């Protein structure tokens, strides 16, 4: 009996202690969940900041690349071909897939009379964008400068198929045909170019590219 009485006396505190432990565990769980949610919110904010920084960086690089390519083109117009090549190389370090920079580098080498090098860079550009009519035309010019007129005509045809009103390619095809002695056919393509470009300015520019020594 004495043992039973002692057990009764101890029952209340035991139950009370259990209730306190349960309450404390719930509080601990709630605090833990709260801290996890805060951590998730902070992590999400950090990711958003990184995304904004990445987009900003891409925009900055795109603007810089565009400005550098324009400067490279101006250098070519000023006959500063080596300087243009160095600038296009800088662009390609930022954006290795820049078709404009690859094409510009090819043009610079073509102007330097390094036609094989020019063709190599045009090929690099065409691997990225095989439908770029401007690059196809420019590669055709380099081939024509190596007296590879049949191959050049194939490139001019591809450019014309992509852009039927591409005056430079039309005129260049006429010039290549004339070099092969196909004068009637050459006149046909030259006339097509002149019909599109009444002022003959684009056709004249193409002729100076195709026949730089004339």
TIDRENMI-897552 format. One line per field, with one value per residue (C-alpha): residue number from 1; x, y, z. Coordinates in steps of 0.25 Angstrom, whole numbers. Layout:
N
n (NUM,...)
px (X,...)
py (Y,...)
pz (Z,...)
END
This chain:
214
n (1,2,3,4,5,6,7,8,9,10,11,12,13,14,15,16,17,18,19,20,21,22,23,24,25,26,27,28,29,30,31,32,33,34,35,36,37,38,39,40,41,42,43,44,45,46,47,48,49,50,51,52,53,54,55,56,57,58,59,60,61,62,63,64,65,66,67,68,69,70,71,72,73,74,75,76,77,78,79,80,81,82,83,84,85,86,87,88,89,90,91,92,93,94,95,96,97,98,99,100,101,102,103,104,105,106,107,108,109,110,111,112,113,114,115,116,117,118,119,120,121,122,123,124,125,126,127,128,129,130,131,132,133,134,135,136,137,138,139,140,141,142,143,144,145,146,147,148,149,150,151,152,153,154,155,156,157,158,159,160,161,162,163,164,165,166,167,168,169,170,171,172,173,174,175,176,177,178,179,180,181,182,183,184,185,186,187,188,189,190,191,192,193,194,195,196,197,198,199,200,201,202,203,204,205,206,207,208,209,210,211,212,213,214)
px (0,11,17,4,2,16,13,0,8,18,8,4,18,21,9,12,27,22,13,24,34,23,20,35,37,25,32,45,39,32,45,52,42,42,57,57,47,55,67,59,55,69,74,63,67,82,78,70,81,91,81,80,95,97,86,93,107,101,95,109,117,107,108,123,124,115,123,136,131,127,141,147,139,143,158,155,149,162,171,176,174,184,178,164,169,174,161,153,162,158,143,145,151,138,129,135,122,122,119,121,135,139,134,141,154,152,150,162,171,164,168,183,183,183,172,174,173,161,154,157,151,139,137,138,126,118,120,112,102,102,91,98,98,108,118,115,118,131,136,132,141,153,151,150,163,170,164,155,143,134,135,132,120,115,116,110,98,96,96,86,77,76,74,70,72,86,93,107,105,98,109,120,114,114,129,133,125,132,146,142,139,123,120,106,102,111,103,90,94,101,88,80,89,88,72,72,82,79,90,100,107,106,110,122,127,126,134,145,145,145,155,164,176,168)
py (0,9,7,10,23,27,23,32,43,42,41,55,61,50,54,68,66,59,70,80,72,71,86,88,79,86,99,94,88,101,109,99,101,116,116,107,116,128,120,117,131,136,126,130,144,141,133,145,154,145,144,159,160,149,156,170,164,157,171,178,168,168,184,183,173,181,193,186,179,193,199,187,189,204,199,191,203,211,199,196,181,176,185,180,166,169,175,163,154,161,160,145,144,149,142,131,129,143,141,156,155,143,149,162,155,147,160,166,154,155,170,166,156,144,137,123,129,137,125,118,128,129,114,116,126,117,105,114,120,112,121,135,140,151,141,131,143,147,133,133,146,139,127,136,143,130,128,117,122,110,108,123,122,111,120,132,123,119,133,137,126,131,145,147,162,161,171,168,153,155,164,155,143,151,155,140,135,146,141,127,133,132,146,144,138,148,159,153,153,166,172,166,173,186,185,184,194,206,214,203,207,193,186,195,192,177,179,185,174,163,169,177,178,184)
pz (0,4,-10,-17,-10,-14,-28,-28,-22,-34,-45,-45,-47,-57,-66,-64,-69,-81,-85,-84,-92,-103,-103,-104,-116,-124,-121,-126,-138,-141,-140,-148,-160,-158,-160,-172,-178,-176,-182,-194,-196,-194,-204,-214,-213,-215,-228,-233,-231,-238,-250,-251,-250,-261,-270,-268,-271,-284,-288,-285,-293,-305,-305,-304,-315,-325,-323,-325,-338,-343,-340,-347,-359,-359,-358,-371,-378,-374,-380,-366,-367,-357,-346,-350,-349,-335,-331,-337,-329,-316,-320,-322,-308,-302,-312,-320,-328,-333,-348,-351,-345,-352,-365,-362,-360,-373,-380,-374,-379,-393,-393,-389,-401,-391,-398,-392,-378,-382,-387,-374,-366,-375,-373,-358,-359,-368,-358,-349,-359,-372,-378,-376,-390,-387,-383,-395,-404,-397,-398,-413,-414,-408,-417,-429,-425,-425,-440,-434,-442,-443,-428,-426,-435,-426,-414,-421,-425,-411,-406,-417,-414,-399,-404,-419,-418,-413,-423,-419,-421,-434,-439,-434,-441,-454,-452,-449,-462,-470,-465,-470,-484,-482,-486,-490,-477,-470,-476,-471,-457,-457,-463,-452,-442,-449,-450,-435,-432,-442,-436,-439,-426,-419,-432,-434,-419,-422,-435,-427,-417,-428,-437,-427,-437,-449)
END
